[in-house]
Amino acid sequence: MKATYKKYILNFKRPSGTSRGVLTEKETWFILLEENGKVGIGECGILRTLSIDDRPDYEEKLKWVCDNIHLGKDKLWEALLEFPSIQFGVEMAFLSLASKTPFELFESDFTKGQKSMLINGLVWMGEEAFMKQQIEEKLAQGFTCIKLKIGAIDFEKELGLLRFIRQHFDAKTIEIRVDANGAFSSNDALYKIKQLTGYKLHSIEQPIQKSNTDRMAELCRITPLPIALDEELIGVFLPSEKEALLQKIMPQYIILKPSLVGGFRGTLEWISIAEKLQIKWWITSALESNIGLNAIAQFTYTLHNLLPQGLGTGGLYTNNFECPLEVYNGQLWYRNDKKWEVDFEDFK
C-alpha cells in the first residue's frame, strides 16, 4: 500500500465571520491511499486556532502516518490520539479504499438517494443587514431549523434579529439554535441566556469559553435555555476523561464534529457516554471540503438521529469539489444522478 498526503487551501466565496475572527480561506489536508489499482481518500480537516492538533509538527505527523501506513487503521488511530483531525482522515481513507467507490463509505438509503436528513440552516456572523439577508434566504429555502452564530455584533442587535424571526414565525414553525462560540463572559452569561429565553430558542451552544467547567456546570444546572457543549469537548481524549467531563457538567446536549473529536471512533465514544447519561447530541461538520463532508453525512445517517444535523453542502467555497450532496427544502440529499468531479492525480 502506498500513502501520500497533500495540502489544499479552500477559498471562501465571501469572508465568513465567527467569534474568532473573519475567515477568507480554510486549510485542509488529504491522505491518498493506493493499493492494487484502487484509491482511497481521507480529509484531515484541521481548523487553525480551534483544533487541538494545530501544532508545528502537524505536517511531520502526516508524513509519519504515510511512512507507517502498514500499521493499519486501528493502530494508527491509537497512535494519533493527540491529532484528532488526522485520526479522522486515516479512518476515512481506509474506508474509502475498502469501498466499492472512493466516495461511498457507508452504504444506506441515504447514499441510494431514497432518504434525506434534516439539517439546520447556518447564518454567519456579520453586519445586521447581512445576517437578516441570510435569515430571509434560509426561510425561503424551506429550512425549519436555523442556527445563528452570535457574539460578534452588539447583543441588542442580535436580539433584534431573533425578534425579526419570531415576528414572522413561531417556535412550532421555525426552530432556532444560537451558537455563542464562548463569546459570553462568565459573569453576564446567565443574564444574556435569560434574555434569549424570551425568543423560544431550542438551545445555545458554548455560551462561555471552554475549560471553565465549574461555571459551565452551574449554568447547565440553572439555565432556563438548554445548553449544548461544543468546544468544551475538544482535546478530551480518553473515554474516562470524557465521562468525567460530562458527569461534571451534565449539559442538555453535546455537539460532535468528527474532525475535532477523533473521527468516527471518537464520535461514537462520546455518543455512548452521552446516551448513558441521558444527554442528547447531534453531529456537525467543521468547514471540511465536500470530500470530508460527504463522509460525515454518510456516517451521520447510519446513526438515525432525528434532530436536525449541522451539515451543509460545502457551498461556502469557490474551489470545492463537485459532488452528489444537495440541500433541498431544508434537508440534505445524496443525488446519484450528480457525479463527483475529483481528479486523484491532483492529490499526488
C-alpha positions in Angstrom: 0.0 0.0 0.0 1.2 3.5 -0.9 0.2 6.5 1.1 0.8 10.2 0.3 -0.5 13.5 1.7 -1.2 16.9 0.2 -2.2 20.3 1.5 -5.3 22.1 -0.1 -6.5 25.6 0.5 -10.2 26.2 0.3 -11.2 29.8 -0.6 -14.4 31.3 0.8 -16.8 32.9 -1.6 -17.1 35.8 0.8 -15.4 36.4 4.2 -17.3 34.4 6.9 -17.4 35.8 10.4 -17.0 33.8 13.6 -16.3 34.9 17.2 -12.7 34.1 16.5 -12.4 36.4 13.5 -13.3 36.6 9.8 -12.2 33.6 7.6 -11.2 34.1 4.0 -9.6 30.7 3.4 -9.6 27.3 5.1 -6.5 25.0 5.1 -7.2 21.3 4.8 -5.0 18.2 4.1 -5.7 15.0 2.2 -4.3 11.5 2.6 -4.4 9.3 -0.5 -4.0 5.5 -0.3 -3.3 3.4 -3.4 -3.4 -0.4 -3.5 -4.0 -3.0 -6.2 -5.3 -0.3 -8.6 -7.7 1.1 -6.1 -7.7 4.6 -4.5 -8.9 5.8 -1.1 -9.0 9.4 0.1 -9.4 10.9 3.5 -9.6 14.5 4.6 -7.7 15.8 7.7 -9.9 18.8 8.4 -7.8 20.9 10.7 -9.3 24.3 12.0 -6.4 26.6 12.8 -6.7 28.2 16.3 -9.5 25.8 17.2 -8.3 22.2 16.6 -6.3 20.8 19.4 -3.8 19.5 16.8 -3.0 22.9 15.5 0.7 22.3 16.2 4.0 23.0 14.5 4.6 19.3 13.9 1.3 18.7 12.1 2.8 18.0 8.7 5.5 16.0 10.2 2.9 13.7 11.8 1.1 13.4 8.4 4.4 12.2 6.9 4.9 9.7 9.8 1.4 8.3 9.1 2.2 7.8 5.4 5.5 6.1 6.3 3.7 3.8 8.8 0.5 3.2 6.9 1.3 -0.6 7.2 0.2 -0.4 10.8 -3.4 -0.2 9.7 -6.4 1.9 10.7 -6.8 0.9 14.3 -3.2 1.0 15.4 -2.7 4.4 13.7 -5.9 5.8 15.3 -4.5 4.9 18.8 -1.1 6.4 17.9 -2.7 9.6 16.8 -4.7 10.3 20.0 -3.5 14.0 20.1 -4.2 14.5 16.4 -8.0 14.1 16.0 -8.2 15.5 12.5 -5.6 13.1 11.3 -7.4 10.2 13.1 -10.5 11.2 11.0 -8.5 11.4 7.8 -7.0 8.0 8.3 -10.3 6.4 9.2 -11.9 7.9 6.1 -9.0 6.9 3.8 -9.1 3.3 4.8 -12.9 3.1 4.5 -12.7 4.8 1.1 -10.1 2.3 -0.1 -12.3 -0.6 1.0 -15.5 0.7 -0.5 -16.9 -0.1 -3.9 -16.2 3.5 -4.9 -13.9 6.0 -3.1 -16.9 8.2 -2.0 -19.5 5.7 -0.8 -18.2 4.9 2.6 -21.4 3.9 4.4 -24.0 2.3 2.1 -27.5 3.2 3.1 -30.9 4.5 1.9 -29.2 7.9 2.1 -26.5 7.0 -0.4 -29.1 5.3 -2.6 -30.9 8.7 -2.8 -34.0 7.3 -1.1 -33.9 9.1 2.2 -32.7 12.5 3.4 -31.5 14.1 6.6 -33.0 17.1 8.3 -30.3 19.8 8.7 -30.1 23.3 10.2 -29.6 26.4 8.0 -26.5 28.3 9.2 -26.5 32.1 9.5 -23.0 33.5 9.7 -21.9 36.4 11.9 -21.7 39.8 10.2 -23.4 43.2 10.0 -27.1 43.2 10.9 -28.2 43.7 7.3 -26.1 40.7 6.1 -27.4 38.5 8.9 -31.0 39.5 8.2 -30.5 38.7 4.5 -29.2 35.3 5.3 -32.1 34.6 7.6 -34.6 35.5 4.9 -32.7 33.3 2.4 -32.8 30.3 4.8 -36.5 30.7 5.4 -37.2 31.0 1.7 -35.2 27.8 1.1 -37.5 25.8 3.4 -35.4 25.4 6.5 -37.4 24.6 9.6 -34.3 24.9 11.9 -32.0 27.9 11.8 -28.7 28.3 13.6 -27.4 31.8 14.3 -23.8 32.5 15.3 -24.0 35.3 17.9 -21.4 37.2 19.9 -19.8 39.2 17.2 -22.1 42.2 16.9 -24.0 44.2 19.5 -26.1 41.9 21.6 -29.2 44.1 21.3 -28.9 43.9 17.5 -28.7 40.1 17.8 -31.9 40.1 19.9 -33.4 42.2 17.2 -32.7 39.6 14.6 -34.3 36.9 16.8 -37.3 39.3 17.3 -37.5 39.6 13.5 -37.8 35.8 13.0 -40.3 35.4 15.8 -42.5 38.2 14.4 -43.0 36.1 11.3 -42.6 32.5 12.5 -43.5 30.9 15.9 -41.4 28.2 17.5 -43.5 25.4 16.0 -42.7 26.6 12.5 -39.0 27.6 12.9 -36.6 26.1 15.5 -33.8 28.5 16.4 -30.4 27.4 17.7 -27.8 30.0 18.7 -24.1 29.5 18.9 -22.1 31.9 21.1 -18.7 30.2 20.4 -17.7 31.1 24.0 -18.4 34.8 23.5 -20.2 35.5 26.8 -18.3 36.3 29.9 -18.8 34.0 33.0 -20.4 37.0 34.8 -23.0 38.0 32.3 -23.7 34.6 30.6 -26.8 33.8 32.7 -28.2 37.3 32.3 -27.9 37.0 28.5 -29.3 33.5 28.4 -32.3 34.7 30.3 -32.8 37.5 27.7 -32.6 34.9 24.9 -35.2 32.7 26.5 -38.0 35.0 25.5 -37.5 34.1 21.9 -38.3 30.4 22.5 -35.0 29.0 21.3 -34.0 25.4 21.0 -30.6 25.7 22.6 -27.4 27.8 23.0 -24.0 26.3 22.1 -21.0 27.0 24.3 -22.1 30.2 26.0 -18.8 30.7 27.8 -15.2 29.8 27.0 -14.2 26.2 27.4 -12.3 24.9 30.5 -14.5 26.9 32.9 -16.1 23.7 34.0 -17.3 24.8 37.4 -19.2 27.7 35.9 -20.4 25.7 32.9 -21.8 23.0 35.3 -23.5 25.7 37.3 -25.0 27.3 34.2 -26.2 23.9 32.9 -27.9 23.2 36.2 -29.8 26.5 36.5 -30.2 27.6 32.8 -33.8 28.3 31.5 -32.4 27.5 28.0 -30.8 24.2 27.1 -27.1 24.4 26.7 -25.0 22.4 24.2 -21.3 21.8 24.6 -19.1 22.1 21.5 -15.6 23.5 22.0 -15.7 22.0 25.5 -15.2 18.5 24.0 -12.0 19.4 22.1 -8.8 17.9 23.5 -10.5 15.4 25.8 -9.0 12.2 24.5 -9.6 9.2 26.9 -13.1 7.7 27.5 -12.6 8.1 31.2 -11.9 11.8 30.8 -14.9 12.2 28.5 -17.2 10.6 31.0 -15.8 12.7 33.9 -16.4 15.9 31.9 -20.0 15.1 31.0 -20.8 13.8 34.5 -19.5 17.1 36.0 -21.1 19.5 33.6 -24.3 17.5 32.7 -25.2 19.6 29.7 -28.5 19.2 27.9 -26.8 18.5 24.6 -23.4 17.8 23.1 -22.4 18.7 19.5 -19.9 16.4 17.8 -17.5 17.4 15.0 -15.7 14.3 13.8 -12.7 16.4 12.6 -12.2 17.8 16.1 -13.1 14.8 18.3 -11.2 11.9 16.7 -13.2 10.9 13.7 -15.9 8.3 13.7 -14.5 6.3 16.6 -14.0 9.3 18.8 -17.6 10.5 18.0 -19.1 7.1 18.9 -17.2 7.1 22.2 -18.8 10.5 23.1 -22.3 9.3 21.9 -22.1 6.1 24.0 -21.2 8.1 27.2 -23.8 10.8 26.5 -26.6 8.3 26.0 -25.7 6.5 29.2 -26.1 9.9 31.0 -29.3 10.7 29.0 -27.6 13.7 27.3 -28.8 14.3 23.7 -26.5 15.0 20.8 -26.2 15.9 17.2 -23.4 16.0 14.6 -21.9 19.0 12.8 -19.4 19.4 10.1 -16.4 21.7 10.6 -15.8 23.5 7.3 -14.4 20.5 5.5 -14.4 20.2 1.8 -17.2 18.2 0.2 -14.9 15.1 0.5 -14.9 15.2 4.3 -18.5 16.5 4.5 -19.7 13.5 2.4 -18.0 11.1 4.8 -19.6 12.8 7.8 -23.0 12.9 6.2 -23.0 9.2 5.3 -21.8 8.3 8.8 -24.4 10.5 10.5 -27.3 9.0 8.6 -26.3 5.5 9.9 -26.9 6.7 13.5 -30.6 7.6 12.8 -30.7 10.7 15.0 -33.9 12.6 14.2 -32.7 16.0 15.3 -31.6 18.5 12.6 -27.9 17.9 12.0 -25.3 20.6 11.4 -24.5 19.6 7.8 -24.4 21.5 4.5 -23.1 21.2 1.0 -19.7 22.9 1.2 -21.2 25.8 -0.8 -19.1 28.3 1.0 -16.0 27.8 -1.2 -15.1 28.8 -4.8 -12.8 25.8 -5.3 -14.7 22.9 -3.7 -15.3 19.6 -5.4 -18.5 18.9 -7.3 -20.4 16.1 -5.5 -23.9 14.5 -5.2 -24.8 16.2 -2.0 -27.7 18.7 -2.4 -29.8 20.7 0.0 -33.5 20.8 -0.8 -36.2 22.2 1.4 -34.0 22.2 4.5 -32.9 18.6 4.0 -29.7 17.0 2.8 -30.0 14.6 -0.1 -27.5 12.4 -2.0 -28.4 12.7 -5.6 -27.0 9.8 -7.6 -27.6 11.5 -10.9 -24.9 14.0 -9.9 -21.3 12.9 -10.3 -18.2 13.5 -8.3 -15.6 15.7 -10.0 -12.3 14.8 -8.4 -9.0 14.1 -10.2 -6.9 12.0 -7.9 -3.8 13.0 -9.8 -4.2 16.4 -8.2 -3.6 14.8 -4.8 -0.3 13.1 -5.6 
